[in-house]
Amino acid sequence: LQTGDITRTGEIYKFDLMTGIVDEFSELQGIMGEKYALAFGEAPAVATAIREHYMPISAEGELPASQLGKLFAVSDKLDSVISFFNIDRIPSGSNDPFALRRQTSGIVRILIENELTFDWKTDIISILQTVYGIEDQERLVELQTALSQFVNDRLKAILNDQEIRYDIADAVLQSRSADILRKLAASKVLQAASEKASFKETLEAWNRILNL
């Protein structure tokens, strides 16, 4: 990644929202941004990132392919989700007017697909402090906890799609780890272990130890 490309993308990656064609056809956001950027001589990497940062646009939609596109896809979605949580606009029931569930699922999918680590405790608190200027410790814990649970809900759906046993999924999601890659890896290890004949005996022995 070139620092200049990151800076330039950050400056213009939403500019096409101000154009008439995107105002008329919202589904062209990003797509027209890439075309306009290329027409005005922007670097191809920047133009691609403008299009890709909206990805995925659906639950099973295509993920960004370029490094710059991945960076802005995650950071833009993360900014949206945190911003709405910060003003207590947390989705409840089927109500999700700002598609925060879809955006969070997109973040999770990009992180998993590219094996990118992200600590949903330490890193989130750091972002809340440095980017959003939140210093109140109770508020930091409140927001971080809510965001982590929201991410866990999205990861639970992915574990279900991968046919991870529900009890294993619940155990992994309640673990102390704040990294979804570790949770996903742990679920696969436990799933494989649960299929062994010795699993039940091992689990019973471990429970006896814990109860001592």
C-alpha positions in Angstrom: 0.0 0.0 0.0 1.3 3.4 -1.0 0.8 6.2 1.6 -0.1 8.6 -1.1 -2.8 6.3 -2.4 -4.3 5.9 1.1 -4.3 9.7 1.6 -5.8 10.4 -1.8 -8.5 7.8 -1.4 -9.5 9.1 2.0 -9.9 12.6 0.4 -12.1 11.7 -2.5 -13.7 8.2 -2.0 -17.2 9.6 -1.4 -17.1 12.4 -4.0 -19.4 10.7 -6.5 -22.3 10.9 -4.1 -22.5 14.6 -5.1 -22.9 13.8 -8.8 -26.2 13.9 -10.5 -26.1 10.4 -11.9 -25.5 8.8 -8.4 -28.2 11.1 -6.9 -30.6 9.7 -9.6 -29.3 6.1 -9.5 -28.0 5.3 -6.0 -27.0 1.8 -7.0 -24.2 3.3 -9.1 -22.3 4.8 -6.1 -18.7 3.6 -6.2 -19.1 2.3 -9.8 -19.4 5.8 -11.2 -16.8 7.0 -8.7 -14.2 4.6 -10.2 -15.1 5.8 -13.7 -14.9 9.5 -12.8 -11.6 9.0 -10.9 -10.0 7.3 -13.9 -11.4 10.0 -16.2 -9.8 12.7 -14.1 -6.4 11.0 -13.9 -6.5 9.5 -10.5 -4.3 6.4 -9.8 -5.9 3.1 -10.8 -5.5 1.8 -7.3 -7.4 4.8 -5.9 -10.2 4.4 -8.5 -10.6 0.7 -7.7 -10.7 1.4 -4.0 -13.6 3.9 -4.6 -15.6 1.1 -6.2 -14.6 -1.7 -3.9 -15.1 0.1 -0.5 -18.8 -0.5 -0.8 -18.3 -4.3 -1.1 -19.9 -6.6 -0.1 -23.3 -5.0 -1.1 -25.2 -8.1 0.0 -24.9 -11.0 2.5 -23.1 -13.2 0.0 -21.8 -10.4 -2.2 -18.4 -10.1 -3.8 -15.6 -9.0 -1.5 -13.0 -6.3 -2.4 -9.9 -7.7 -4.1 -7.4 -4.9 -3.8 -5.5 -4.1 -0.6 -6.6 -0.5 -0.7 -10.2 -1.6 -1.3 -10.1 -4.0 1.6 -8.7 -1.2 3.9 -11.4 1.3 3.0 -14.2 -1.3 2.9 -13.4 -2.3 6.5 -12.7 1.2 7.8 -15.7 2.8 6.2 -18.1 0.2 7.5 -16.5 0.2 10.9 -16.9 4.0 11.1 -20.6 3.8 10.2 -21.3 1.1 12.8 -19.4 2.8 15.6 -20.9 6.2 14.8 -24.5 4.9 15.0 -23.7 2.9 18.2 -22.2 6.0 19.7 -25.5 7.9 19.3 -27.5 4.8 20.5 -29.0 3.9 17.2 -28.5 0.2 17.7 -30.6 -2.2 15.6 -33.3 -4.1 17.5 -35.6 -6.8 16.2 -36.0 -6.5 12.4 -35.4 -2.7 12.6 -32.1 -1.9 10.9 -32.7 1.2 8.7 -28.9 1.9 8.2 -28.0 -1.7 7.3 -25.6 -2.0 10.2 -26.0 -5.8 10.4 -25.1 -6.1 6.7 -22.1 -3.8 7.1 -20.8 -5.7 10.2 -21.2 -9.0 8.4 -19.2 -7.5 5.6 -16.4 -6.6 8.0 -16.4 -10.0 9.5 -16.3 -11.7 6.1 -13.4 -9.5 4.8 -11.4 -10.2 8.0 -12.0 -14.0 7.8 -11.4 -14.2 4.0 -8.1 -12.4 4.3 -7.1 -13.8 7.7 -6.8 -10.3 9.2 -6.6 -10.0 13.0 -8.6 -7.4 14.8 -9.1 -7.2 18.5 -12.7 -6.2 19.2 -11.8 -5.1 22.7 -8.4 -3.4 22.7 -8.5 -2.1 19.1 -12.1 -0.9 19.5 -11.4 1.0 22.8 -8.4 2.6 21.1 -10.5 3.8 18.2 -13.3 5.1 20.5 -10.7 7.1 22.4 -8.5 8.4 19.6 -11.0 8.9 16.8 -14.2 9.6 18.7 -12.6 11.3 21.7 -14.5 9.2 24.3 -12.7 9.1 27.6 -15.5 8.1 30.1 -14.5 4.6 31.1 -18.1 3.4 31.7 -19.1 4.6 28.2 -16.1 3.0 26.6 -16.9 -0.4 28.2 -20.6 0.0 27.3 -19.9 0.7 23.7 -17.1 -1.9 23.4 -19.4 -4.6 24.9 -22.3 -3.7 22.6 -20.1 -3.8 19.5 -18.5 -7.1 20.5 -21.9 -8.7 21.0 -23.1 -7.3 17.7 -20.1 -8.8 16.0 -20.6 -12.1 17.8 -24.1 -12.3 16.5 -22.8 -11.9 12.9 -20.1 -14.5 13.5 -22.7 -16.9 14.9 -24.5 -16.9 11.6 -21.3 -17.7 9.8 -20.5 -20.6 12.2 -24.0 -21.9 11.6 -23.5 -21.7 7.8 -20.3 -23.8 8.3 -22.4 -26.4 10.3 -20.6 -25.8 13.6 -22.5 -27.4 16.4 -24.7 -24.9 18.2 -23.2 -25.7 21.6 -19.7 -25.3 20.3 -20.6 -22.1 18.6 -22.0 -20.7 21.9 -19.0 -21.8 23.8 -16.6 -20.2 21.4 -18.5 -16.9 21.2 -18.5 -16.6 25.0 -14.7 -17.1 25.2 -12.4 -14.4 26.3 -10.8 -14.0 22.9 -11.7 -10.8 21.1 -10.4 -11.9 17.7 -12.9 -13.6 15.4 -10.1 -15.5 13.6 -9.2 -17.2 16.9 -12.8 -17.9 17.6 -13.3 -19.4 14.1 -10.2 -21.6 14.5 -11.3 -22.7 18.0 -14.7 -23.7 16.7 -13.2 -25.9 14.0 -10.8 -27.6 16.4 -13.6 -28.3 18.9 -15.9 -29.5 16.0 -13.2 -32.0 14.9 -12.6 -33.1 18.5 -16.3 -33.6 19.1 -16.4 -36.2 16.3 -13.9 -38.4 18.1 -15.1 -41.3 20.3 -13.1 -40.1 23.3 -14.6 -36.6 23.3 -17.4 -37.4 25.7 -15.1 -39.0 28.2 -12.6 -36.1 27.9 -15.3 -33.6 28.5 -16.7 -35.4 31.5 -13.2 -35.7 33.0 -12.6 -31.9 32.4 -15.9 -31.1 34.1 -14.9 -33.1 37.2 -11.6 -31.2 37.4 -13.4 -27.8 37.1 -15.8 -28.8 39.9 -13.1 -29.7 42.3 
